[in-house]
Amino acid sequence: MLAQTLTIVAPVFLLIGIGYALARYQVLTPSVSDALGQFVFVVAIPVLIFRTLTTADLSAGVPLALWASYFLGAGVAWVLGNLVIRKGFGREARAGAIGGISSTFSNLVLVGLPLITAVYGQEGQVPLLLIISVHLATMTIVMAVAMERAAAIDKGEATPPLAQLVGGAAKSLLKNPLIVTIVFAFVWRQTGLQLPAIGQDVLNRIAATALPLALLSLGMSLVQYGMRGNVFPGFLLSVIKIAIMPSVVFLTSYFVFQLPPLWTAVATLAASCPTGVNAYLFANRYGTGHAMSANAITMTTLSAIVTTSLWIWFLDLWFGLGLS
């Protein structure tokens, strides 16, 4: 069973490796990497999300239990990551916030979508996209508020009003292609309109490029992160991200909210995804935690072929879902 799991998961991470090699050995220039990443985020992934959300069966209503299960796990991971950096390594409040982000923010788009599609097929995309539909907005607002409050603490200043921080972060989200696409998809569903066959065919062709190009783009972007400085904080944050967070999500999904097996499996596997690059972007913006965030991104991504395979193996033993 574990060998079968590795067979399914390996192509996902081989594409990441190919992307890394193309950038590392300068087969493709940095400008190509930037253009590919732009295409993935602005065109390919939004088309895939729109196509899936407009055709998915969402008759079960608002998935509050699914969201609660996932974000309870994220909350536990955030607190642990923050404590490890603040108390364990004696760092400032901003670094503690970066520790929380690095142990919490999952790469659901570039890794989660290809991985869960490979394992559970298009049925698995539905609960994952429901998580993605609130994940980016929620995490971005939480990260912005946490970092601004931490920056004020480090400077010994009064923290800005919460409404002001949330409003500023929310405004920035209005320009994000993924958020715009998710909102548009739900609005489209309400109209009851159907795309003509030729339009559906075009969407299908673009969507088919999304997952492989996303993986290649991620691999190419890893060249700029790499391993930096003291790796131990990054290692501890990685353990929280790929072991503790998915464990909490599984326990809350299965025992507390009693979600369907597929939804529990998808939520758990989503939580086990590597740290997203947003952690490094926030570290760069606030001038702290560059090494720990870069190390967390690199270590969780490089180890994911093993760690996600183990989670898939465990979930299959528990539920007997079978693989796509």
C-alpha positions in Angstrom: 0.0 0.0 0.0 2.8 2.4 0.9 4.6 1.6 -2.3 1.4 2.3 -4.3 1.0 5.6 -2.5 4.6 6.6 -3.4 3.9 5.7 -7.0 1.0 8.1 -7.1 2.7 10.9 -5.1 6.1 10.7 -6.8 5.2 12.3 -10.1 3.9 15.3 -8.2 7.2 15.9 -6.5 9.2 14.9 -9.6 7.7 17.8 -11.4 8.8 20.1 -8.5 12.3 18.6 -8.9 12.3 19.2 -12.6 11.3 22.8 -12.1 14.0 23.2 -9.5 16.6 21.7 -11.9 15.5 23.9 -14.8 16.1 27.0 -12.6 19.1 25.8 -10.7 21.1 25.0 -13.8 19.8 28.0 -15.7 18.1 26.0 -18.4 15.3 28.6 -18.1 16.1 32.2 -17.0 14.6 33.9 -13.9 12.4 35.9 -16.2 10.8 32.7 -17.5 10.2 31.5 -13.9 8.5 34.8 -13.1 6.4 34.7 -16.2 5.4 31.1 -15.5 4.5 31.9 -11.9 2.4 34.8 -13.1 0.5 32.7 -15.6 -0.2 30.0 -13.0 -1.6 32.5 -10.4 -3.4 34.9 -12.7 -4.8 32.5 -15.3 -4.4 28.8 -14.9 -5.3 28.2 -11.3 -8.2 30.8 -11.3 -9.6 29.0 -14.4 -9.4 25.6 -12.6 -11.0 27.0 -9.5 -13.8 28.7 -11.5 -14.5 25.5 -13.4 -14.6 23.3 -10.4 -16.6 25.6 -8.1 -19.3 26.4 -10.8 -19.9 22.7 -11.4 -19.4 21.1 -8.0 -22.2 19.7 -5.9 -22.5 22.2 -3.0 -26.0 21.2 -1.9 -24.7 20.4 1.6 -24.6 24.1 2.3 -21.9 26.2 4.1 -19.2 23.8 5.3 -18.7 25.3 8.7 -17.5 22.0 10.3 -14.9 21.6 7.6 -13.6 25.1 8.1 -13.6 24.8 11.8 -11.7 21.5 11.7 -9.0 22.9 9.5 -8.6 26.2 11.3 -8.6 24.7 14.8 -5.5 22.7 13.6 -4.0 25.9 12.1 -4.7 27.7 15.4 -2.8 25.1 17.5 0.1 25.1 15.0 0.2 28.9 15.1 0.4 29.1 18.9 3.1 26.3 19.0 5.2 28.0 16.3 5.0 31.3 18.0 5.9 29.8 21.4 8.9 27.9 19.9 10.4 31.0 18.5 9.5 33.5 21.3 10.2 31.2 24.3 12.5 28.6 22.9 14.8 30.9 21.1 14.1 34.2 22.8 13.3 36.1 19.6 11.3 39.3 19.3 7.5 39.4 18.7 7.8 39.8 14.9 9.9 36.7 14.7 7.4 34.8 16.8 4.7 35.8 14.3 6.8 34.6 11.4 7.2 31.3 13.4 3.4 31.1 13.6 3.0 31.8 9.9 5.7 29.3 8.9 4.1 26.5 10.9 0.6 27.2 9.7 0.3 28.5 6.1 -0.2 25.5 3.8 0.7 25.6 0.1 -2.8 24.5 -0.8 -2.7 25.8 -4.4 0.7 24.7 -5.8 1.0 21.5 -3.8 -2.4 20.7 -2.4 -4.4 20.8 -5.6 -2.1 18.6 -7.6 -1.5 16.2 -4.7 -5.2 15.7 -3.7 -6.3 15.5 -7.3 -3.8 12.7 -7.9 -4.9 10.8 -4.8 -8.7 11.4 -4.6 -9.5 12.7 -8.1 -12.0 15.5 -8.8 -14.2 14.5 -5.9 -11.3 15.4 -3.6 -11.1 18.9 -5.2 -14.5 19.9 -3.9 -13.6 20.0 -0.1 -10.2 21.3 -0.9 -11.5 24.2 -2.9 -14.0 24.9 -0.1 -11.0 25.2 2.3 -9.1 27.3 -0.3 -12.1 29.6 -0.7 -11.6 31.0 2.8 -7.9 29.9 3.5 -6.1 32.7 1.7 -8.4 35.5 2.9 -8.4 34.3 6.5 -4.7 33.6 6.7 -3.7 36.8 5.0 -5.8 39.0 7.4 -4.6 37.1 10.4 -1.0 37.3 9.3 -1.3 41.1 8.6 -2.9 41.8 11.9 -0.4 39.6 13.8 2.6 41.2 12.1 1.4 44.8 12.6 0.7 44.1 16.3 4.0 42.4 16.8 5.8 45.3 15.1 4.1 47.7 17.5 5.1 45.5 20.5 8.8 45.4 19.4 8.8 49.2 19.0 7.0 49.7 22.3 4.2 51.5 20.6 0.4 51.2 20.9 -1.0 48.6 18.6 -3.2 50.0 15.7 -6.9 49.6 16.0 -8.0 46.1 15.0 -10.6 47.4 12.5 -8.0 49.5 10.8 -5.7 46.4 10.4 -8.4 44.1 9.2 -9.7 46.8 6.7 -6.2 47.3 5.2 -5.6 43.6 4.8 -9.1 43.1 3.3 -8.5 45.8 0.7 -5.3 44.1 -0.5 -7.3 40.9 -1.0 -9.6 42.6 -3.5 -6.8 42.6 -6.0 -5.9 38.9 -5.5 -6.8 36.8 -8.6 -7.8 33.8 -6.5 -10.1 35.8 -4.3 -11.7 37.5 -7.2 -12.2 34.2 -9.0 -13.8 32.5 -5.9 -16.2 35.4 -5.5 -17.1 35.4 -9.2 -17.6 31.6 -9.2 -20.1 31.8 -6.4 -21.9 34.7 -8.1 -22.0 32.8 -11.3 -23.6 29.8 -9.6 -26.4 32.1 -8.4 -27.3 33.1 -11.9 -28.0 29.6 -13.0 -26.3 30.3 -16.3 -24.4 27.6 -18.2 -21.3 28.1 -20.3 -21.7 27.2 -24.0 -19.8 24.0 -25.0 -17.0 25.9 -26.7 -16.5 28.0 -23.6 -16.4 24.9 -21.4 -13.8 23.4 -23.8 -11.5 26.4 -23.6 -11.8 26.4 -19.8 -11.0 22.7 -19.7 -7.9 23.1 -21.8 -6.5 26.0 -19.7 -7.4 24.2 -16.5 -5.5 21.1 -17.7 -2.3 23.2 -17.7 -2.8 24.5 -14.1 -1.5 21.6 -12.0 1.7 20.6 -13.8 2.7 24.2 -14.4 2.0 25.0 -10.7 4.4 22.3 -9.7 7.1 23.4 -12.1 6.7 27.0 -11.0 7.0 25.9 -7.3 10.2 24.0 -8.1 11.7 27.0 -9.9 10.9 29.3 -7.0 12.6 27.0 -4.5 16.0 28.1 -5.9 15.6 31.5 -4.3 14.8 30.1 -0.9 17.2 27.2 -0.1 18.6 26.6 3.3 19.9 29.5 5.4 21.8 30.0 8.6 20.6 28.2 11.8 18.3 25.4 10.5 17.1 24.1 13.9 14.2 26.7 14.3 13.1 25.9 10.8 13.2 22.2 11.5 11.0 22.6 14.6 8.5 24.7 12.7 8.5 22.0 9.9 7.6 19.3 12.4 4.7 21.4 13.7 3.5 22.0 10.1 3.7 18.5 8.7 3.0 16.4 11.8 1.2 18.3 14.5 -1.1 20.5 12.5 -2.5 17.6 10.3 -2.9 15.4 13.5 -5.1 18.1 15.1 -7.1 18.5 11.9 -7.7 14.8 11.7 -8.7 14.5 15.3 -11.2 17.4 15.1 -12.5 16.3 11.7 -13.1 12.7 12.7 -13.9 12.7 16.4 -15.4 16.2 17.0 -17.2 17.2 13.8 -17.6 13.7 12.4 -17.0 14.8 8.8 -17.4 12.3 5.9 -14.3 10.1 5.4 -13.3 11.9 2.1 -13.7 15.3 3.6 -11.7 14.3 6.7 -9.0 12.8 4.5 -8.8 15.9 2.3 -8.7 18.3 5.3 -5.9 16.3 6.9 -3.9 15.9 3.8 -4.3 19.7 3.1 -3.0 20.5 6.5 0.1 18.3 5.9 1.1 20.2 2.8 4.4 22.1 2.9 4.7 25.7 4.1 3.6 28.2 1.5 5.9 31.0 0.2 3.7 33.6 1.9 5.6 33.0 5.1 8.8 34.3 3.4 7.0 37.2 1.8 5.9 38.4 5.3 9.4 37.8 6.7 10.9 39.9 3.9 8.3 42.7 4.3 8.9 43.0 8.1 12.6 42.4 8.0 12.9 39.4 10.3 12.7 35.6 10.3 14.1 35.2 6.7 16.1 32.1 7.5 13.5 30.3 9.6 10.8 30.9 7.0 13.0 29.9 4.1 14.2 26.8 5.9 10.6 25.8 6.8 9.5 26.2 3.2 12.5 24.2 1.8 12.4 21.4 4.4 8.7 20.8 4.4 8.7 20.8 0.6 11.7 18.5 0.2 10.3 16.1 2.8 6.7 16.2 1.6 7.1 13.2 -0.8 7.7 11.1 2.3 5.5 12.8 4.9 2.4 13.2 2.6 2.8 9.6 1.5 2.7 8.5 5.2 -0.4 10.6 5.8 -2.1 9.1 2.7 -1.1 5.6 3.8 -2.5 6.3 7.3 -5.8 7.7 6.0 -6.3 4.8 3.7 -5.7 2.3 6.5 -8.2 4.2 8.7 -10.9 4.8 6.1 -10.1 2.3 3.3 -11.0 5.0 0.8 -8.8 3.6 -2.0 -6.7 5.7 -4.3 -7.6 7.5 -7.5 
